[in-house]
Structures are given as C-alpha cells and as structure tokens.
Amino acid sequence: MHRPQPLFEVDGDVVREKRMALGLEPQELADLAGISRRYVSHLENGTRWRMRPSRYKRLRTALNADETELLLAPPRTDNPPKE
C-alpha cells in the first residue's frame, strides 16, 4: 500500500524574513534551493504553503534554518477532508 509523503506547511512570512536577513533576493534563494523564483514568491505571499520533504529540506538548507523554524504546523500525512 502506498503511503503519501508528509507535507510540510511553511510559514511564508518566516521564509521572507530569513531570506531578507541573509541578504538574498528571491531568485538567489530559488537558485540555492533548486526551486523557481515563482515558487519562492508563492511561498512568501501565502499562495502556496505545502512542500514535499525534498524541497523543504533544500529550502531549509538554503536559509540555514533548523527542522521546524519555517513550519506553520507539524508535517501532515493525511489529506484534509473535501467538502
């Protein structure tokens, strides 16, 4: 049986604060994390907040953040109920 990967719910305000504290432009962060500038923008403005583990780890590494510093909540392993 296939188990879905946990999704990390990222706090975009914290991502922006960390990026700016490091003196990085969105494109520079995107390059370091191996994601697109648009993806960074979506995270920071709250359009996207869920990340797969591999992308989350790369973002965390690029921002020198610990395992939970960028999170809104603990990782989710279930899909929210559809209304």
Secondary structure, DSSP 8 states (H G I E B T S, - for coil): ------EEEE-HHHHHHHHHHTT--HHHHHHHHTS-HHHHHHHHHTS--EE-HHHHHHHHHHTT--SSTTEEEEEE-S-----
